[in-house]
Amino acid sequence: MVKRYFLSNKDIKELSNAVGELGPIFRSAKKVEVYELNETTTVYLIDDKPLVAKLMVKIDSSQREYVVPLLTYFYLNPPYMPNYPSVTVDDGAVPHIVNGADVMRPGIKDISGNFGVGDVLLIKDLKGRYIAIGASLMAADEMRSASKGKVIKVIHHLGDKLWNLAQELLKSK
């Protein structure tokens, strides 16, 4: 059962202070609608656009909460671009990632920015298009020196349930 409701200005302000990198998106919003899909997934519609999601993700043996931009965000020409570290993957890795596979080290062509274990990473193809968002399974330096193995847990990708929901919500407006 989906729960939908609007946040008060006070709640929007509190949320904008709590989400770090994504704060400016909420601060500039005229209205924020919360779309609770289940206990692990919440989508925020900011001025009628599904731009941000709160996800509970199991990494190793612990549950972690992530508040991340939805991939639709990057395709809606946002006024503000969050400054997350990113990795660029080769063309061979793309079909696997957009089918839900995690990112393996051999598929990575470039690593930009500094990050620690569990940090949010944007995953791009060679043309610079955003294809997924993931949580790093190792620190940046460790990832740069690794030559094999799983290095990023994908938490949202093109074509997944969140992407499809966002497309539906955009069409219905």
Secondary structure, 3 states (H helix, E strand, C coil): CCEEEECCHHHHHHHHHHCHHHHHHHHCCCCEEEEEEECCEEEEEECCEEEEEEEEEEECCEEEEEEEECHHHHHCCCCCCCCCCEEEECCCCHHHHCCCCCEEHHHEEEEECCCCCCCEEEEECCCCCEEEEEEECCCHHHHHHCCCCEEEEEEEECCCHHHHHHHHHHHCC
